[in-house]
Amino acid sequence: MARGTAFWRRAAARILKRAAAGRRPAPAEAPAPGLPPGLSVDDLQDVLWRETGQAARRFAFLHLSSWKPSGSCRLYLELENGAPWTVIFKNALYTADQAPALEGFPLRPGPPEFAVYRRPEGPLRPFLPRVFLCREVVPARHYNYLLEDLSGTHERANRIESVLAVASRLREIHEALSAWAVPEDRERLLLYDRGFSDALREYARRNLERYVRAVDDDAVSRIYRRWPEIAAMHAREDFACADRILHGDFGPSNILIHTSDPSRLKLIDWEWTGYGLAEADLASLLKGVSADVERGAVAIYLHGGAVPTRDRSARLYLWCRLERGLLDAAFIAAQALDASNDARLNLRGFVRKALQRAEGAYEDLRKGS
């Protein structure tokens, strides 16, 4: 047992070393022996035989998801010849005990990711990790994936230059998504239309009201007092459109840049993919950056579009920033109030920052009206 524990600690140390070199951050805890819930030895060995021609003689896992009991794990494998190998296992469960915030939410994530990973080919292939296993356990509720572990070759798009480069390629990514989708896939995608936005306002109002009553946060309370005017801006008809297939959760943590070739990028976590405004992905990309970086990235994105539509696209971006702020704040507020497990994230801080982004977008839209 001591020898096995030492093996997994050495494996985790390799990940920590890569993190120190500027690559993807790694958790500090050691991997747990065995396999995570949802993955059988037979399923894993089938993949290993197909990919390496060997079985694993030892394995362990490290839970990566920070705010729910299921989610993604990194598997540390020792093959029969002694070589180490890592792979990502995602046990995607969309149930109330895993994500209480889904209660009353107007959309159900999950099916879009299954549509993407079961057909990782064509125009999307350059943007996807290798998919070793893609399984629908319970339709719309439970999925299993085994994916390529990119932590040794890629880093999250957290650097300023990475954010700007991704903004310059966002139209290319959307074009690849549109070219990839076939009718069967389209049925599984979400729809961020006017009906969604109307339902989102009610979801946000209800959960933020609960949150303000339960949590002592002056900044949140101050912004929530402006709810009628912020909601009225969000309800304006001139922003109603769902004309593109978008990633839906296009944050830097889901965008992985190759460390030696920045032109190569991979996208993960496709749970929220659907039809909406293209600028919504830009709003997700920029929600954690400084004002200067945001202005630069928006300018880069607008430069790639047709001149007559740039002013409208800039307004749509602000509206999408408003909607994303409301969505994030309401969803995380519900999760913070209703989750039974201790999250490794500062959920209250996220709620405050998301509402501040929404308020800032409202102010910019009001000034431009």
TAFEN-V261526 format. One record per backbone hydrogen bond with DSSP energy under -1.0 kcal/mol. NH is the residue of the N-H (numbers start at 0). CO is the residue of the C=O. If there is no record, write none. Layout:
nh: [NH & NH]
co: [CO & CO]
//
This chain:
nh: [4 & 5 & 6 & 7 & 8 & 9 & 10 & 11 & 12 & 13 & 14 & 15 & 16 & 17 & 18 & 19 & 20 & 21 & 22 & 31 & 33 & 38 & 43 & 44 & 45 & 46 & 47 & 48 & 49 & 50 & 51 & 52 & 56 & 57 & 59 & 60 & 61 & 63 & 64 & 70 & 72 & 73 & 74 & 75 & 76 & 77 & 78 & 79 & 81 & 84 & 86 & 87 & 88 & 89 & 90 & 91 & 93 & 98 & 101 & 102 & 104 & 109 & 113 & 114 & 115 & 116 & 117 & 120 & 123 & 124 & 126 & 127 & 131 & 132 & 134 & 136 & 137 & 140 & 141 & 142 & 143 & 144 & 145 & 146 & 147 & 152 & 153 & 154 & 156 & 156 & 157 & 162 & 163 & 164 & 165 & 166 & 167 & 168 & 172 & 173 & 174 & 175 & 176 & 177 & 178 & 179 & 180 & 185 & 186 & 187 & 188 & 189 & 191 & 192 & 196 & 197 & 198 & 199 & 200 & 201 & 202 & 203 & 204 & 205 & 206 & 207 & 208 & 209 & 210 & 211 & 212 & 213 & 214 & 216 & 220 & 221 & 222 & 223 & 224 & 225 & 226 & 229 & 230 & 231 & 232 & 233 & 234 & 235 & 238 & 239 & 243 & 245 & 250 & 253 & 254 & 255 & 256 & 257 & 258 & 263 & 265 & 266 & 267 & 272 & 273 & 274 & 275 & 279 & 280 & 282 & 283 & 284 & 285 & 288 & 293 & 294 & 295 & 296 & 297 & 298 & 299 & 300 & 301 & 302 & 304 & 308 & 309 & 312 & 313 & 314 & 315 & 316 & 317 & 318 & 319 & 320 & 321 & 322 & 323 & 324 & 325 & 326 & 327 & 328 & 329 & 330 & 331 & 332 & 333 & 334 & 335 & 336 & 337 & 338 & 343 & 346 & 349 & 350 & 351 & 352 & 353 & 354 & 355 & 356 & 357 & 358 & 359 & 360 & 361 & 362 & 363 & 364 & 365 & 366 & 367]
co: [0 & 1 & 2 & 3 & 4 & 5 & 6 & 7 & 8 & 9 & 10 & 11 & 12 & 13 & 14 & 15 & 16 & 18 & 17 & 60 & 58 & 35 & 39 & 40 & 41 & 42 & 43 & 44 & 45 & 46 & 47 & 47 & 77 & 77 & 75 & 31 & 73 & 71 & 71 & 90 & 88 & 61 & 86 & 59 & 84 & 57 & 82 & 54 & 78 & 76 & 74 & 146 & 72 & 144 & 70 & 142 & 140 & 94 & 98 & 99 & 101 & 270 & 109 & 110 & 111 & 112 & 113 & 118 & 120 & 121 & 123 & 124 & 145 & 145 & 143 & 141 & 141 & 137 & 137 & 91 & 134 & 89 & 132 & 87 & 129 & 149 & 149 & 256 & 251 & 254 & 155 & 158 & 159 & 160 & 161 & 162 & 163 & 165 & 168 & 169 & 170 & 171 & 172 & 173 & 174 & 175 & 176 & 181 & 182 & 184 & 185 & 272 & 274 & 190 & 192 & 193 & 194 & 195 & 196 & 197 & 198 & 199 & 200 & 201 & 202 & 203 & 204 & 205 & 206 & 207 & 208 & 209 & 210 & 214 & 216 & 217 & 218 & 219 & 220 & 222 & 223 & 225 & 226 & 227 & 228 & 229 & 230 & 232 & 235 & 236 & 275 & 273 & 248 & 250 & 251 & 265 & 154 & 263 & 152 & 260 & 255 & 126 & 253 & 269 & 245 & 189 & 243 & 276 & 277 & 278 & 279 & 280 & 281 & 285 & 289 & 290 & 291 & 292 & 293 & 294 & 295 & 296 & 297 & 298 & 301 & 305 & 306 & 308 & 309 & 310 & 311 & 312 & 313 & 314 & 315 & 316 & 317 & 318 & 319 & 320 & 321 & 322 & 323 & 324 & 325 & 326 & 327 & 328 & 329 & 330 & 331 & 332 & 333 & 334 & 65 & 344 & 345 & 346 & 347 & 348 & 349 & 350 & 351 & 352 & 353 & 354 & 355 & 356 & 357 & 358 & 359 & 360 & 361 & 362 & 363]
//
